[in-house]
Structure formats: structure tokens, C-alpha cells
Amino acid sequence: MLLRFQVSNHRSILDPVELSMIAVDEDRPAARGFDLLSERVLTVAGIYGPNASGKSNVLDALAWLSSAVRESLRDWGEYIPRDPHRFSYGPTSPSAFEVDFVAEGVRHTYQLEVDDSTVQYESLCSYPERRQRMLFERHYEEINFRRGLRGVRGIEDLLTPTTLALSAASRLGVPAISAVGQAISEMNAVGIRRRSRRTVQQAIFAARDNSIDLFFEENRGGNTSDYFSVSRQAALELLNFADPGIHDIEIVYHDDDGPHGSRSLLFLRQDENERVEINFDEESVGTQKWFHLLGPSLGALERGQILMFDEIETSLHPRLSARIIELFQDPRTNPRSAQLIFATHNPSLLNDLNRDEVWFTEKESDHTTRLIALAEYGGDLVRKSLNLERAYLQGRFGAIPDVDHIDVRDALEQYFQHADG
């Protein structure tokens, strides 16, 4: 469970910014407690801000760290596919990431600093009994492990200038470390496009085993899947939030040249006299989006994972976005303390968030992103009874587009005069 994430020199983020999941208002069910942690932890965080202010980049940084732990041993070669800030000292300075989280009931802190071709620094420490214990610390290719730590033999043989020690320890199954690597690498990101100066990769979407259609595959008995304990009926009821007319879903398998064959999704609708099969591609965009979002959401809830959504409201009715938020806030639907971190423009979702679950991004004049917690505002600005949506739209917290309508009108008027002339 994520406690805190700090990043510097990643895309529009130059100086360090920090996202904290520590609760300010602790006396509510949505704030979770741990035996070895004095603070209570949030399960939801929403990031607001104008276009190009860096909302997506905060999520992208956390997704980048997750993919780094997952991929460095296998995919990184002579260079590290980071994406530093393009201005000032960004291109020549390391990018730094620090994540503080709970794994197997114990708090851990993982730190990483990289440049284009080298892991400059990497460390992992744990806090059993709330006292710091360094598990390993690395400076370039020199690494030191805690004395007596079992299973670390072989890690040094796997290290290269671009390979993370955490990736190697996870591959070897080092008992005290591999659970940490797994927790970080299994973070899931939806709608986030990863880019670097050398490569442009496809958008990160949920892995195949997080797709909601697993609930409806016939070879899983129609009740549970190998991955989820949520019932088929529960999944169908969630789909009915978007479209009450969906009676069932059927998967049709085709024999073709693919390695596993292809398949089609049919949405079954019926009234008193007739049953109609409608191809998934013929459904509304909102229904399709809801279908795709439910798989990663239910997967995260089932496994207690961190899930990131960029522009969670796209093509969805606000109440559907709010429903996903509620699923993560409610201990009855989120008993394993999964976390949802999302970026959005939708101010109506502020009505579903507590003041310590809201963050704002702003773009500074030097093209850098600043991340601000709503809880940092004092006095009546953030009292519990405040209508956050109204206050946000009134500009009381900033982080809204600053549009001069006179300038826009003049620019358009000049354009049409030139075009007509």
C-alpha cells in the first residue's frame, strides 16, 4: 500500500514533488490502519489541474518506476529509457524516484537515481518494529547487503550499469526483497502513454489477466476465474450501472490462424418476447469504456494493488466515475486496501472526495510542474463542510485554466478577417 511517492526530473517535473497517501482526517472508514504504522492511509487520490499542467506526468512517473522494476533485467540494454525534463539542468542531471509503502504489513522505502546510461544510486530499507533496517544500498555497480540477508548470492552476477538490483532480487526470489519488487512491479496503469526521448511506446493498458471478460469465459465455470474470486453475477451487476439493459455476456471463440484463436464479445439483451445479441463494437462508447475499466478495477480490489487512471471521466457519466471511487473507498468492497490514483478534469467528482484525497498541479513559468495538496490550504478554505466543487470552480485553489476570453475573441476575429480577406 502506497504511503508516499516523490519524483524529480521526470518530464515536466524538475524539482521534487511529493504525493502523500497519509490521511489528514483519520476518523473515517476510508482511512486504513496498520499495526506497525502510526498514521492511517488513504485508498484514493484525485489529481486536478489545467491541461498540460503535469497531472498525467505524476502518474506517468509512478508507472515508470513500476515498469523499471519489472523490465530492467529483461529489456534495458545500453541505455535507460528515462524521460528527463527538457529545460534547465534536466537533461544533464539524474532522475530520482522514492517510494514509501507497506508490503506484507511492513513499511519499506525504495530509492532510485538514474541517468541515461547508469543506475547511480539504489537502496531499499524496511521498518520492522518501526526501526530502520537497510536491506541493500548501491552506488553505481558497488552494492552492499545487510549482514545475514539470505538468498542474495547471485544478485551481483546479474547487475549491469542499467539493471536494477531490485529487479535482480525479484527474479531470484530473495525472501526479504522479492515481495517489495512484486508490489512495485504489479502497479497497474490505464490510459497512460509512456514516452522517452529515444522511444515512443504504446499506451499502457491493463494486462490480459485483468480483463473483465475473464469473468464470462466458459472454461472458468461461469462463477470464478483463476485470478478473481468475485462472482460472474457481481461483475454483471457492475456492468448494469452503465447499461441496465445488459442481460448477460457471451464469448464466442473463432478458429483462425492466431496462436490461440480470436474471439468476439456479445452483449445479450432481451425483453419478454425476444433475445438480441449485440456485438461489443456496436455498443455505446460509454458502455465500452465502463467495460474496460471494470477489469483493472476489480483486479486491483481482488489483489490489493495500486491502480492508476488518467482522465478517469473520459466517455463516462460522472456517476460511473464516482462509482469506481466509491468501490475503493468502501472497506466492504475494498477489504485488501487497494488504492486508486487518478487524474481528472471533472469537478463534480470533488463531491465524492475528502479534502485529503485531492491534489492540484500547476505549470510554473519555467515549464515545471508543482504538485499541491488541498490539505495544505488552511482555515475555512478546506473545512469539512466546504463544497469543494464550487470552491474549485471559483478558483479558490487555483489549478484551473486561466483563459482570457477577450484575447481568444480577438485572436479568432483576426483569423477570420485574414481568411476572408
QUITARA-V118557 format. One record per backbone hydrogen bond with DSSP energy under -1.0 kcal/mol. NH is the residue of the N-H (numbers start at 1). CO is the residue of the C=O. Records with the same first field share a line. If there is no record, write none. Layout:
# QUITARA-V118557
NH=CO / CO
This chain:
# QUITARA-V118557
3=100
4=100
5=19
6=98
7=17
8=96
9=14
10=13
11=83
13=10
17=7
19=5
21=3
23=40
28=26
31=28
32=41
37=34
41=32
42=21
45=340
46=357
47=342
48=359
53=50
58=54
59=55
60=56
61=57
62=58
63=59
64=60
65=61
66=62
67=63
68=64
69=65
70=66
71=67
72=68
75=71
80=116
82=80
90=87
93=90
95=114
96=8
97=112
98=6
99=110
100=4
101=108
102=1
103=106
106=103
108=101
109=125
110=99
111=123
112=97
113=121
114=95
115=118
119=161
120=113
121=113
122=138
123=111
124=136
125=109
126=133
127=107
130=127
131=128
133=126
135=124
136=124
137=144
138=122
139=142
140=120
142=139
144=137
146=135
149=146
155=152
158=155
163=160
168=164
169=165
170=166
171=167
172=168
174=169
177=174
178=174
180=177
181=177
182=178
183=179
184=180
185=181
186=182
187=184
188=306
190=308
191=204
196=199
201=194
204=192
210=207
211=208
214=211
215=212
216=213
220=217
221=218
225=228
235=231
236=232
237=233
238=234
239=235
240=236
241=238
242=239
243=239
246=243
247=268
248=268
250=266
252=264
254=262
264=252
266=250
267=278
268=248
269=276
271=274
276=269
278=267
280=265
282=279
283=280
288=284
289=285
290=286
291=287
292=288
293=289
294=290
297=293
298=294
299=295
300=296
301=297
302=298
303=299
304=300
305=300
307=339
308=188
309=341
310=190
312=343
314=311
316=313
320=317
321=317
322=318
323=319
324=320
325=321
326=322
327=323
328=324
329=325
330=326
334=330
337=334
339=305
340=43
341=307
342=45
343=309
344=47
349=346
350=347
351=348
352=349
353=350
357=354
359=46
360=372
361=48
362=370
364=368
367=364
369=12
370=362
372=360
374=358
376=373
377=374
381=378
382=379
386=383
388=386
391=387
392=388
393=389
394=390
395=392
396=391
408=404
409=405
410=406
411=407
412=408
413=409
414=410
415=411
416=412
417=413
418=414
419=415
420=416
421=417
